[in-house]
Amino acid sequence: MGRRKRKPKFVENVRLSGIADKGRAVGRDQGGQVYFVEGGVPGDLVTVHVQKKKKGVPFGKVEKLEEPSEERVEAFCPHFDLCGGCKWQNLDYDAQLKYKTEYVQSAIKRIGKVEVGEWEEILAGAKTNYYRNKLEYSFSSARWMTEEEIQSDEVIEDKKGLGFNKSGTFDKVIDLNTCFLQSERSDSLRNWLRDYTRGTDFEYYNSRSRKGWLRNIMIRTTEKGEMLILLSLAYEDREKREQLLNDMLEAYPEIVSMYYVISDKVNSVTIDLDYHHYHGKDVLTEFLGEVEFKIGPKSFFQTNTTQAKALYDVVKEYADFQGTENVYDLYTGLGSIALYIASDVEQVTGIEEIPEAIHYAKINQEVNQIENATFYTGDVKDILTESFVEKHGKADVIITDPPRVGMHKEVVETLLNSGAKKIVYVSCNPATQARDLDLLSEAYSVKKIRPVDMFPHTHHVETVALLELN
Ligand SMILES: C[S@@+](CC[C@H](N)C(=O)[O-])C[C@H]1O[C@@H](n2cnc3c(N)ncnc32)[C@H](O)[C@@H]1O
């Protein structure tokens, strides 16, 4: 006997009042029960479709908008309802900034319980659209069908789709006509590629049957408008590949660097495979201020170039370098902060666990003829030892930019004993930053915090905190 399907549960008159974890709206029904709601805006009165319960608290999505919030706006992307990439497009941008600020402040107060000398105003995105420099689109022979397509009597033969995976699925792709995340030329290139290949024998991949040829396309762009392309194919077909790549180059002369990769892997990750260079330069050139970065198909680079510079400028301002400092840049990635500040300090040492990232850090160091930076590969907790400090000298300023999980306890301990006058803590997760600030408060005071919006229309927020030795 099959499992009985549960009747969907709808709850009317839920008044949303704020933003909770993962950008969901939070509110209460008339009996005072709390709900976490996808697609809601604080101030809305909604009917909630309850989808699951966690620790007794219902989670769901907006089924019906009974009364819209004053902060609600019309989402500008036609794929908003399906895509899930820019979930806050229905929230006015000023309100987005307000809720990001509140979220950071609440985490620091609730979890960190630390005194903050000064809360600085959130730094808004210089661009709220077309701000990403890298996107990846998937090809699928079984695109996600829209409600109208499913209802229509028309027989749909061509089910090819090129776009983003529908959230929660690995094989369904939303066929995009527009995306506001990368430059308009990148958008145009994706549509050109789809029109070029649709109705032809250029087969799109199917992740379920593992059949088909075209798998993914990655597009990197620079502020100047140059492009790097990486096309991922399930198997080699030289004739077709050259035809497609040559025609793409003719249509998009701004592609200055082109690669392809052959992957028969089950998943779509290709970073461990050899990329074949097909055309043009090996790398793109991007600038953060005066510092030049060479960015290849496997490079790690902040995805919002303009705002990365703005973020690093806050770091610089907080550190207030005098030119004499010995600096550690922990979790340095491809050394972008270390290289950006190198000319303002005496010496900077970067630590990062991914060897490829350090490989690019060193290339970029050479390109910029920076002589006062040194990079190490490994876990910060293992590298930053007493003997390391003996060798590199006591740090005057420590910059730390850990991943979402925050810093390891042992690293916090090392920082507490470091004697560094200042710590500049950059974070993409206010909750773990709050926890670490609390631990660091044994020896440091939080002087200032500034949230930075790197990803408009999403709930993500970065923060920079300045700590000074007591
Ligand atoms: C938030 S990113 C910061 C990157 C860089 N500061 C930037 O602005 O582009 C965090 C970095 O820490 C690295 N990482 C994560 N855990 C690490 C660890 N335990 N030790 C060293 N690096 C680590 C990740 O690979 C990633 O490059």
The ligand as an SDF file (V2000), in Angstrom:
LIG
                    3D

 27 29  0  0  0  0  0  0  0  0999 V2000
   35.3770   33.9000    2.9880 C   0  0  0  0  0  0  0  0  0  0  0  0
   36.7210   33.2990    2.0710 S   0  0  0  0  0  0  0  0  0  0  0  0
   37.8190   34.6420    2.1380 C   0  0  0  0  0  0  0  0  0  0  0  0
   38.6950   34.8010    0.9400 C   0  0  0  0  0  0  0  0  0  0  0  0
   39.4540   36.0880    0.7900 C   0  0  0  0  0  0  0  0  0  0  0  0
   39.7830   36.7600    2.0070 N   0  0  0  0  0  0  0  0  0  0  0  0
   38.7490   37.0340   -0.1580 C   0  0  0  0  0  0  0  0  0  0  0  0
   38.4030   38.1500    0.2210 O   0  0  0  0  0  0  0  0  0  0  0  0
   38.5240   36.6560   -1.3240 O   0  0  0  0  0  0  0  0  0  0  0  0
   37.3940   32.1290    3.1680 C   0  0  0  0  0  0  0  0  0  0  0  0
   38.6190   31.3950    2.6710 C   0  0  0  0  0  0  0  0  0  0  0  0
   39.1190   30.5630    3.7230 O   0  0  0  0  0  0  0  0  0  0  0  0
   39.5790   29.3480    3.1890 C   0  0  0  0  0  0  0  0  0  0  0  0
   39.5720   28.3920    4.3180 N   0  0  0  0  0  0  0  0  0  0  0  0
   38.5000   27.7400    4.8460 C   0  0  0  0  0  0  0  0  0  0  0  0
   38.8490   27.0490    5.9340 N   0  0  0  0  0  0  0  0  0  0  0  0
   40.1760   27.2650    6.1160 C   0  0  0  0  0  0  0  0  0  0  0  0
   41.1150   26.8270    7.0940 C   0  0  0  0  0  0  0  0  0  0  0  0
   40.7390   26.0500    8.0870 N   0  0  0  0  0  0  0  0  0  0  0  0
   42.3890   27.2460    6.9900 N   0  0  0  0  0  0  0  0  0  0  0  0
   42.7790   28.0430    5.9530 C   0  0  0  0  0  0  0  0  0  0  0  0
   41.9210   28.4950    5.0000 N   0  0  0  0  0  0  0  0  0  0  0  0
   40.6470   28.1100    5.0840 C   0  0  0  0  0  0  0  0  0  0  0  0
   38.6310   29.0600    2.0570 C   0  0  0  0  0  0  0  0  0  0  0  0
   39.2290   28.2000    1.1260 O   0  0  0  0  0  0  0  0  0  0  0  0
   38.4050   30.4690    1.4950 C   0  0  0  0  0  0  0  0  0  0  0  0
   39.3380   30.7820    0.4930 O   0  0  0  0  0  0  0  0  0  0  0  0
  1  2  1  0
  2  3  1  0
  2 10  1  0
  3  4  1  0
  4  5  1  0
  5  6  1  0
  5  7  1  0
  7  8  2  0
  7  9  1  0
 10 11  1  0
 11 12  1  0
 11 26  1  0
 12 13  1  0
 13 14  1  0
 13 24  1  0
 14 15  1  0
 14 23  1  0
 15 16  2  0
 16 17  1  0
 17 18  1  0
 17 23  2  0
 18 19  1  0
 18 20  2  0
 20 21  1  0
 21 22  2  0
 22 23  1  0
 24 25  1  0
 24 26  1  0
 26 27  1  0
M  CHG  2   2   1   9  -1
M  END
$$$$
